[in-house]
């Protein structure tokens, strides 16, 4: 179809132009922005839009999560060489993340002075660990409240956040008692002493 533009008014005065098709004689109004019609702008936007392959994104996120857990384990094992900490990870059915706020837990027998009728070695020392990898967001305040509740229920001595990005070392943060703010742990050895 051939379009003839009726320039009855200046485009500077009016951002609408009348168009008449030569075959049908139909008059239509097109919105014009910077000399381009809406159709042209929509075509430009459509070509600029990023098409997301959600399946590939999910696979990449799962791989990043697995690497984050692995790197956190490596860092903890390097620091806690003299102690007998056991690291437990919580995985879903097919090896991915499991539901819940805790991703990993460090456990060892407490050989200190027993409390409440228990004998030496009956109790456990527990450290709860949440793991974040890649560009995952920091835990929210509601996550901190949930973590604190789980720590109280299981009498965990520490609540940690392990954050890993590809090509960088794992960083650890601690959720201190009575606080909802994550503080960076400079000496991980003091936590796993």
Secondary structure by P-SEA (a helix, b strand, c coil): cbbbbccccccccccbbbbbbccccbbbbbbbcccccaaaaaaaaaaabbbbaaaaaaaaaaaaaaaaaaaaaaaaaaaacccbbbbbbbbccccccccccccbbbbbbcccccccccccccbbbbbbbbbbccccccccaaaaaaaaaaaaaacccbbbbbbbcccccbbbbbbcccccbbbbbcccccccc
